[in-house]
C-alpha cells in the first residue's frame, strides 16, 4: 500500500524492482512519473480518488504511487527502464525521442489535459504583444529540461520564424521566477498556466500573451505507457484511468473538497506557516485556469474523457517537425495511429458521470 513518504521516493531506490509489477495487499500499484517533482494539491485531479471516502482506485484493485522526476526527459528514461508504469507525454519531447530511438515503444492512452494549458507571460509594460515577438528574445523557463523551450520553438515554427536568436534561461518557480521577470533578466516566460499563477501569487504583475492560433487548439497533456502494458495489464490500466477520470470530474465540480482530500491523503503536503484557508485560496487561484483545462471543450466532437484523435496527433507531428527542424519526422515515426490508442477509452468512460458530479457537489469531508 502506498505510504505517504513514498511520494518523494527517488528513482534510484526503484532500480531493483525495474520491470516487475508492484503489488501490495492484493492491489496493483501503478507508479507514475511525477514531473512536478513535489507533492502538490494541484494533483488532486488524480489524488482525490485515493481517499477512502471516494475509493475510486482500490475498489477496482489498483492504487497510484508517485515517483518524483526532474524533467520530462527523465520520465521517458524511467518509462523505458520500467521504473514507472505511466507518465506524461509531451509531443514536442516524446516524438523526436521516439523517432531517434524506435525501441522507445510508448503509446499515449489517456489525454488528461484536453485544452491547452500553456502560457506566455510578460511584464505589463513589455513591448511583446504576440508570440511572434518572442523571436530573438530571452525566454524564461522553469529549467533547461522544461517544456517551455520546445513550446516556444513550436509556436515560432508555426509562424514561420526561427528561434535561433532566442536565449533560454532557467529561472525556476514562484518568487525566483517573479524576480527574474521584474528585474528584466528575461523578456518573457513560457510555462504551464499553474507556474504563471504561482508567479502572480508572489506579487509579480503579469500580462498574458495569446498563444499561436493552431497551437492553442491542441491539447497539452497525455499519459503514456509502455506498449506491452496494454496487453499485460489492460484491466489495471482501465481501472487506473477510470479512477483518474472520476477524480478529475470530482475535482472540477468541487475543487475545495478535492484539495481537502489531497491534504488528508498526503498530510505532509498540508501548508506550513499559514492557515489551510489561506492555502486553499492560493490553490484556487493557481488552478483557476487549469480546472477548466481538465475538461473537454463544449464544442469538442468527442466528449469521452481521455480520448485522442489521429488529426491532433498529425498536427502534433507537423508542428514538432517544424520546431525540431526535422522534415523527415513523419516518415521516421511511421503510422501516426501507433502513437496513441483509444482502445481503453470506452471502458474507462463506463461509469455514471453525473453521479460523480452530484457526489462532489454534496460532499463534505
PyMOL commands that set and color helices and strands:
alter all, ss='L'
color gray80, all
select helices_A, chain A and resi 4-8+11-17+41-50+58-60+72-81+91-100+131-134+147-158+174-182+193-201+213-216+228-232+234-253+255-265+267-269+276-286+290-293+310-323+329-333+336-339+345-348+353-362
alter helices_A, ss='H'
color red, helices_A
select strands_A, chain A and resi 22-24+27-34+62-68+86-89+106-113+118-122+138-141+167-170+188-192+207-209+221-226
alter strands_A, ss='S'
color yellow, strands_A
deselect
rebuild
show_as cartoon
